[in-house]
């Protein structure tokens, strides 16, 4: 059984660096089979052997990973554009958090993001391990003979991957960047990494005791350094999240980014009051375990964000940025 944070240092945050261009495989490698899939969505069960003769794009993703979500529009467009020309896309949903193993949550995410290609629910990361994958997102391109001929880890390089697909399909290469992601973050200016609330990966929590499991009363320091957050109120720190157990609480964050997202959930709907540099933002209502956008600005300057949580049983997992 997989240790819950075996791949922690290789999670979504590393994809922010757009780990390299689309790279050809060093040598011909037969694509591994799908292994121990908990459920198939949009398709009957598939095998790589069945898919011989097709060009296959394997996309490893998780529905709460912001880097994966920013990649999805490109993957879905490739499917829509080339499915009738010999391309098969298979999304392998490999969860980072326990709530991403729930079939209903995955089904909801597939509908929410307009995914119509087959998705294999890889709850125990058996397929992830069979492919020796280490990143969210990751794309592997398989030729008609069943060989892995290229891969890409992280965001970006969409034109290169599309041209690799087109080459296998016998189509002319595109010569412009019309498919570039104009809404992608400027990673040269983005100044905040992914931050975790759970004790197992608590590197950015400025509250005393925030790196240890247990329930305690938290206060925030008078000044937060950049890329630090703090809890206020009575919270229970678990291995993967922080849960508000007091009647109300706050989270304060000093960040440098254009957008701030939080992966969170609540037992019952809870509407968060959000302030940035003391200015009220649109309130955000949280219930389902998923990613929520807290702030969308115009620049990459650093700001202080305050979240006021009005009732207990709110659960925070990560901050991510764009």
N, C-alpha and C positions, 0 to 999 in steps of 0.2 A: 504494500500500500504506500502511496506517495506521501512523503512528508509534506504538510500543507504549504511550506515555503521553500521547498527544494529549489525552485526556480526564481526566488524572490529578486535576486540581483539582476535577473534577465527579464523582468516584467515590462509592462507598458512603458515605464519611464525611459528605458534604454532605447525604445523605438523613437524617442524624440530626436535622437541624433541621426535618424535616417541612415541606418547602418549599411552604407555602401550602395553602389549601383546594382542594377540587375546583373548578377554574376552567372556565367556558365558553370555547369558542374565540372569539377576537375577531371572526372572520368565518367563514362557511362555507368549509371546506377539505376537498377530496376526500382521503380517506385514501390515502396512498402504497401502492404495491404492495410485496409481499415481494420482496427482491432478493438474488440469489446465495446462496440458502439451501443449506448444505452437506448437511443431512439433515432429514427430517421425522420426528417421533416421534408415535405415537398417531394418525396420520392420513396419508392420501395428501397430496401437495402441494396447497395451497390458494392461491387468489388473492382479493384483496379484491373483485374484480368478481363472482366466484362467490358471495360472501357477501352480496351485495345482498339486501335484504329481511329480513336478520337484524340484531339488535343485536350488535355485536362489541366485546369488550373486549380490547385489546392490552396485554400485560404484558411489559415489558422487564425481564429479570432475569439474574443470574449465580449459579451454585450455590454459590460460596464467599462471597457477599455476605450478611452477617448481616442487613442491613436487608431484603433481598429475602426471606430465609428467614422473617423475622417477618411479612412481608406474605402469604406463600404460603397460610397457612391460610384467610385471608379470600377470596383469589381462588378457591381450590379450593371453598370453601363456596358462593360465588356461582354457580360453574359447576354444582355439584350441585343447587342449589336452583332455578336458572332455565334450565337447558339444555333442558328440555321446554316452556318458555314462549317460546322465541325467542332466547335468548342463546347466542352462540358466544364462547368464550374462546380466544385464541391466545397462548401464551407465546412470546416471542422471546428465546431464550437468547443473549445477547451477551457474549462472554467478556472478562474483564479480564486473565487470565493464560493462558499457552500451554496449560497442562494442561486448561483448561476448553474447549479446542477438540477434545479427544479424544471421539469419538462414544460410546465405552464409558463414559467418566466421566459424560457428560451423561445417558446412558440409566440408569446406576445412580442418579443424583440424582433423576431423574423417578420411579423406583420407590421410592426412599427416602422421598420427600416426598409420595407418594400422588397424583401428578399424572396425571389421566386425560384432560385436554383436549389438543388439538394443541399441539405445541411445535416451533417452527422454529429450527434451529441456525444462528445468524447469525455464523459463525466470523470473517468478514472485516469485520464491522460494516457491511455494505452496506445492510441494512435499517435499522439504527440511524441511519446517515447519511441515508437516504431520508426518515426521519421527523424528521430534525434533532434527535434525542434527545441528551440530555447527562447523564442520571442513571440510577443503579440504586437502587431500582426506579422505574419510571415506568409509569403506566397511561393509556391513551388510549381514550376511549369514542366509538364510531362508530355513527351512527344507521342506520336501514334504507335510507336513500338513499346511504349510503357517505360521509357527511360526518363529520368529527371535530367533536364538539360539546362535549367536556369533556376535561380531563386532570388528573392529579395526580402530583406528584413526591415521592418519599420515603414515609415511613411515616405512618399515621394517617388521619383523616378517612374512616374506613370507612363510617360511616353515610351521609355525604353521597354517596359514590360509589354505594353500594347504592341510595339513593333516586334517583339519576340513572338508574341501570339500570332500576329499577322504573317510573319515569316513561315511559321509552321503550317499555317492555313493556306499558304501559297498566294498571299495578298501582298501588294506593294507596300513598302514601308511609308509611314507618315514622316514628313520632313519639317513640320512646324510644331509648336508647342500649344496647339489649340486645345489639347486635352489637359494642359497643366491645371493644377488646383490653385485658382486665384484666391481662394479663401484660406489656404493653408497658413499656419503660423509662420512668422519669420523667426526661425530657430536661432539666428544670430542675435536677436534682441530679447527673446524669451529668457527670463532670468530666474524661473522657479521650477524645481523638479517636482515630480509626484511625491505626495506626503501621505503617510499612513497613520491612522489613529490607533491601531492595535499595538499591543506591547511587543509583538514579535518583530516589528519593523518600525518602531517608534524612534525616529532619528530627528524629527523636527518639532516635537512637542516641548514647549518651553515651560509647561506647568510641572512643578515638583511632583514626582511620583507618577508622571504620565507614561513612563517606560516600564511600569510594573503592573501586573494584573491585580485586580481588586477594586473595591468601592471606596471612594474617599471624596472629601470636599476639596475642590480646586479653586485656586485664585490665579489671576493673570498678573504677570510682572507689569510694572508701571510703563516699561518700554519694551516693545517686541523688536528683536533684530530681524533683518530681512530673512525670509524663508523659515520663519518660525511661527507656530500657532500656539494658542493657549486655550484651556478650558476654564469656564467659570461655573460654579455650582457643584452639585453632587452627581458624579459620573461613575459608572462601572467600566473599568478598562478590561477588555477581553484580549485574546490573542490577536484577533483580526479587526476589532472595532472598539468604539467607545459608545456607551449607551447612557443617556440621561436618565437618572433614577430620581432626581429631585423634582420638585414641582415646576421648575423653570431653570434655564441655564443659558450660557453664551459660549460661542466660539469666536476667538479673535485671531486674525491672520494677517501677516505682513508679507506681501507678495510682489512680484514684478512680472506682469503678464497683461495681455489684452482681455483674456477671458479666464474665468474661474468656474470650475465644475466641482461637484461633490458627488461621490457615490454614497448613497444613504437610503434609509428606509424608516418606517414608523409603524407601530402596531395599528394605530388609527391615523387618519389624515391629520397632518400638523402643518400649519402655515408659518413659515419662517419669515421673520422680519430681517431684512438685509440692508446694511448700511456700508457705504464705501467712503472713507475719509469723512465720516459723519453724515453723509448725504444719503437719504433713503433711496433704495432701489425698488424695483418691482418685487412684491412678495412672492415666495416660492412655496408651493404646497407639495409635501412629500408624503408618500405612503409606500408604493411599490419599491422593491429593491432594484435600483437602477441609477443611472447618472443623471444629475440635474444641473442646469446652468444657473449659477448664482449672479454672475456679473459679465457683461459684455461691453467693453470700452473701446476707445479709439486709439490708444497708445500703449506703449510698453513701459510706462513709468511705474515706479513702485507705489503701492497703495496699502491702506489698512482696511481690512474688511471685518465687519462685525455681524455675526449671526445671532439673533435672539430667538431662542426656542421656548415656546410658551407652555409646553407640558412634557411630561415624562414619556419614556418609551420611544425616544428618537435615537436612531442608531447611525453613527457616522463611520465610514470605512476609509475613504481616501479623498484628498484634494488632487485634482489634475488641472492643467493649465493649457491655454492656447493663445 
